[in-house]
Amino acid sequence: MARTDKKLEHLSNVRLFQACNKKELGLIAKRSDEINMPAGRTIVQEGESGYEFFLILEGQAKVTKGGRKTATLGPGQYFGELALLDGQVRSASVVAETDMELLVLGRCEFTGIIDEVPSIAHKLLSAMSLRLRDADAKAAATH
């Protein structure tokens, strides 16, 4: 599979971008940077401001919250999507467990995409409303 196709496939599986067509995903991929992250490096730190979204292309990371491991993430999984929308503090830390290859989209680049292709904003709002409904359902189920 060609590198670009792999990026588009991974992006199409990101809940936030699932409603986007191939052209829109291509624009997102074009505005994103590929970076390599060595094992042991902290990618995001809980409590710090966040302005980037990360999509794992290769490798594995651990997620910790309050110092406790809560998840392991691998290829095709992602984190930091809310930072694209609100720039608030990170709710968890993510550390590379292996050498990693990541696709990174910054908030500034993301805003530029929205300005250039406003229809993406409608798709993202729809995706976010589904996420909020899921969170509400989970909260209601625990009470």
C-alpha atoms as a printed R data frame, in Angstrom:
    type eleno elety resid chain resno       x      y      z
1   ATOM     1    CA   MET     A     1   0.000  0.000  0.000
2   ATOM     2    CA   ALA     A     2   1.369  3.417 -0.941
3   ATOM     3    CA   ARG     A     3   2.299  5.768  1.904
4   ATOM     4    CA   THR     A     4  -0.414  8.302  1.005
5   ATOM     5    CA   ASP     A     5  -3.054  5.566  0.835
6   ATOM     6    CA   LYS     A     6  -1.992  4.326  4.270
7   ATOM     7    CA   LYS     A     7  -2.344  7.844  5.726
8   ATOM     8    CA   LEU     A     8  -5.781  8.274  4.119
9   ATOM     9    CA   GLU     A     9  -6.911  4.883  5.416
10  ATOM    10    CA   HIS     A    10  -5.810  5.723  8.950
11  ATOM    11    CA   LEU     A    11  -7.408  9.193  8.780
12  ATOM    12    CA   SER     A    12 -10.699  7.730  7.509
13  ATOM    13    CA   ASN     A    13 -10.851  5.580 10.657
14  ATOM    14    CA   VAL     A    14 -10.529  8.602 12.959
15  ATOM    15    CA   ARG     A    15 -14.012  9.187 14.334
16  ATOM    16    CA   LEU     A    16 -13.659 12.946 13.980
17  ATOM    17    CA   PHE     A    17 -12.901 12.604 10.249
18  ATOM    18    CA   GLN     A    18 -15.108  9.627  9.273
19  ATOM    19    CA   ALA     A    19 -17.633 11.741  7.367
20  ATOM    20    CA   CYS     A    20 -14.916 13.388  5.254
21  ATOM    21    CA   ASN     A    21 -14.512 12.352  1.634
22  ATOM    22    CA   LYS     A    22 -11.204 11.277  0.064
23  ATOM    23    CA   LYS     A    23 -10.419 14.802 -1.185
24  ATOM    24    CA   GLU     A    24 -10.986 16.288  2.299
25  ATOM    25    CA   LEU     A    25  -8.900 13.539  3.904
26  ATOM    26    CA   GLY     A    26  -6.174 14.252  1.356
27  ATOM    27    CA   LEU     A    27  -6.146 17.901  2.397
28  ATOM    28    CA   ILE     A    28  -5.874 16.897  6.065
29  ATOM    29    CA   ALA     A    29  -3.025 14.485  5.240
30  ATOM    30    CA   LYS     A    30  -1.240 17.188  3.203
31  ATOM    31    CA   ARG     A    31  -1.404 19.682  6.091
32  ATOM    32    CA   SER     A    32  -0.160 17.084  8.585
33  ATOM    33    CA   ASP     A    33   3.474 16.330  9.384
34  ATOM    34    CA   GLU     A    34   5.005 12.897  9.776
35  ATOM    35    CA   ILE     A    35   7.340 12.674 12.740
36  ATOM    36    CA   ASN     A    36   9.419  9.933 14.338
37  ATOM    37    CA   MET     A    37   9.327  9.566 18.098
38  ATOM    38    CA   PRO     A    38  11.925  7.477 19.969
39  ATOM    39    CA   ALA     A    39  10.884  4.955 22.599
40  ATOM    40    CA   GLY     A    40  10.609  6.473 26.068
41  ATOM    41    CA   ARG     A    41   9.771  9.992 24.863
42  ATOM    42    CA   THR     A    42   6.737 11.760 26.334
43  ATOM    43    CA   ILE     A    43   4.520 12.866 23.446
44  ATOM    44    CA   VAL     A    44   1.936 14.778 25.479
45  ATOM    45    CA   GLN     A    45   1.905 15.598 29.188
46  ATOM    46    CA   GLU     A    46  -1.212 15.534 31.347
47  ATOM    47    CA   GLY     A    47  -2.144 19.026 32.513
48  ATOM    48    CA   GLU     A    48  -0.218 20.876 29.789
49  ATOM    49    CA   SER     A    49  -1.918 22.869 27.040
50  ATOM    50    CA   GLY     A    50  -2.478 20.933 23.835
51  ATOM    51    CA   TYR     A    51  -2.594 22.175 20.267
52  ATOM    52    CA   GLU     A    52  -1.945 19.019 18.222
53  ATOM    53    CA   PHE     A    53  -3.704 15.855 17.171
54  ATOM    54    CA   PHE     A    54  -1.634 12.670 16.788
55  ATOM    55    CA   LEU     A    55  -2.383  9.618 14.646
56  ATOM    56    CA   ILE     A    56  -0.177  6.557 15.160
57  ATOM    57    CA   LEU     A    57   1.161  5.152 11.893
58  ATOM    58    CA   GLU     A    58   3.654  2.743 13.472
59  ATOM    59    CA   GLY     A    59   4.681  1.801 17.002
60  ATOM    60    CA   GLN     A    60   3.040  1.683 20.399
61  ATOM    61    CA   ALA     A    61   2.362  4.189 23.192
62  ATOM    62    CA   LYS     A    62   1.035  4.007 26.727
63  ATOM    63    CA   VAL     A    63  -1.563  6.385 28.122
64  ATOM    64    CA   THR     A    64  -1.412  7.375 31.781
65  ATOM    65    CA   LYS     A    65  -3.801  9.433 33.856
66  ATOM    66    CA   GLY     A    66  -2.801 10.512 37.337
67  ATOM    67    CA   GLY     A    67   0.312  8.351 36.993
68  ATOM    68    CA   ARG     A    68  -1.683  5.159 36.327
69  ATOM    69    CA   LYS     A    69  -1.609  3.350 32.991
70  ATOM    70    CA   THR     A    70  -5.057  3.450 31.409
71  ATOM    71    CA   ALA     A    71  -4.465  2.238 27.843
72  ATOM    72    CA   THR     A    72  -2.035  1.106 25.177
73  ATOM    73    CA   LEU     A    73  -2.346  2.620 21.698
74  ATOM    74    CA   GLY     A    74  -1.060  1.255 18.391
75  ATOM    75    CA   PRO     A    75  -1.221  1.835 14.627
76  ATOM    76    CA   GLY     A    76  -4.450  3.479 13.472
77  ATOM    77    CA   GLN     A    77  -5.273  4.789 16.928
78  ATOM    78    CA   TYR     A    78  -5.101  8.463 17.809
79  ATOM    79    CA   PHE     A    79  -5.148 11.013 20.610
80  ATOM    80    CA   GLY     A    80  -5.367 14.769 21.076
81  ATOM    81    CA   GLU     A    81  -8.336 15.360 18.786
82  ATOM    82    CA   LEU     A    82 -10.027 17.676 21.280
83  ATOM    83    CA   ALA     A    83  -6.941 19.927 21.232
84  ATOM    84    CA   LEU     A    84  -7.803 20.752 17.614
85  ATOM    85    CA   LEU     A    85 -11.107 22.170 18.792
86  ATOM    86    CA   ASP     A    86 -10.441 23.772 22.163
87  ATOM    87    CA   GLY     A    87  -6.711 23.945 22.971
88  ATOM    88    CA   GLN     A    88  -7.410 23.016 26.594
89  ATOM    89    CA   VAL     A    89  -5.048 21.081 28.868
90  ATOM    90    CA   ARG     A    90  -4.291 17.445 28.159
91  ATOM    91    CA   SER     A    91  -6.401 15.003 30.135
92  ATOM    92    CA   ALA     A    92  -3.686 12.307 30.051
93  ATOM    93    CA   SER     A    93  -0.025 11.721 29.280
94  ATOM    94    CA   VAL     A    94   1.095  9.633 26.308
95  ATOM    95    CA   VAL     A    95   4.579  8.093 26.194
96  ATOM    96    CA   ALA     A    96   6.160  6.160 23.297
97  ATOM    97    CA   GLU     A    97   6.738  2.557 24.391
98  ATOM    98    CA   THR     A    98   8.481  1.734 21.107
99  ATOM    99    CA   ASP     A    99   9.958  3.855 18.343
100 ATOM   100    CA   MET     A   100   6.963  5.454 16.669
101 ATOM   101    CA   GLU     A   101   5.908  7.126 13.466
102 ATOM   102    CA   LEU     A   102   3.131  9.683 13.950
103 ATOM   103    CA   LEU     A   103   1.016 11.916 11.780
104 ATOM   104    CA   VAL     A   104   0.637 15.268 13.552
105 ATOM   105    CA   LEU     A   105  -1.931 17.948 12.756
106 ATOM   106    CA   GLY     A   106  -1.592 21.275 14.542
107 ATOM   107    CA   ARG     A   107  -4.499 23.468 15.558
108 ATOM   108    CA   CYS     A   108  -3.370 26.304 13.268
109 ATOM   109    CA   GLU     A   109  -3.246 23.980 10.233
110 ATOM   110    CA   PHE     A   110  -6.593 22.470 11.207
111 ATOM   111    CA   THR     A   111  -8.187 25.929 11.442
112 ATOM   112    CA   GLY     A   112  -6.806 26.728  7.992
113 ATOM   113    CA   ILE     A   113  -8.457 23.602  6.586
114 ATOM   114    CA   ILE     A   114 -11.806 24.610  8.115
115 ATOM   115    CA   ASP     A   115 -11.477 28.106  6.645
116 ATOM   116    CA   GLU     A   116 -10.598 26.687  3.225
117 ATOM   117    CA   VAL     A   117 -13.280 23.955  3.175
118 ATOM   118    CA   PRO     A   118 -16.146 25.035  5.478
119 ATOM   119    CA   SER     A   119 -18.165 21.885  4.728
120 ATOM   120    CA   ILE     A   120 -15.652 19.934  6.839
121 ATOM   121    CA   ALA     A   121 -16.819 21.926  9.884
122 ATOM   122    CA   HIS     A   122 -20.355 20.564  9.507
123 ATOM   123    CA   LYS     A   123 -19.035 17.011  9.329
124 ATOM   124    CA   LEU     A   124 -16.847 17.560 12.404
125 ATOM   125    CA   LEU     A   125 -19.750 19.018 14.394
126 ATOM   126    CA   SER     A   126 -21.796 15.942 13.568
127 ATOM   127    CA   ALA     A   127 -18.959 13.652 14.682
128 ATOM   128    CA   MET     A   128 -18.517 15.603 17.907
129 ATOM   129    CA   SER     A   129 -22.241 15.426 18.686
130 ATOM   130    CA   LEU     A   130 -22.069 11.623 18.350
131 ATOM   131    CA   ARG     A   131 -19.096 11.555 20.707
132 ATOM   132    CA   LEU     A   132 -20.995 13.694 23.224
133 ATOM   133    CA   ARG     A   133 -24.066 11.450 22.993
134 ATOM   134    CA   ASP     A   134 -21.880  8.386 23.610
135 ATOM   135    CA   ALA     A   135 -20.293 10.069 26.640
136 ATOM   136    CA   ASP     A   136 -23.728 10.991 27.995
137 ATOM   137    CA   ALA     A   137 -24.957  7.420 27.522
138 ATOM   138    CA   LYS     A   138 -21.923  6.008 29.336
139 ATOM   139    CA   ALA     A   139 -22.355  8.489 32.197
140 ATOM   140    CA   ALA     A   140 -26.062  7.618 32.497
141 ATOM   141    CA   ALA     A   141 -25.246  3.895 32.538
142 ATOM   142    CA   THR     A   142 -22.911  4.285 35.525
143 ATOM   143    CA   HIS     A   143 -25.478  6.132 37.639
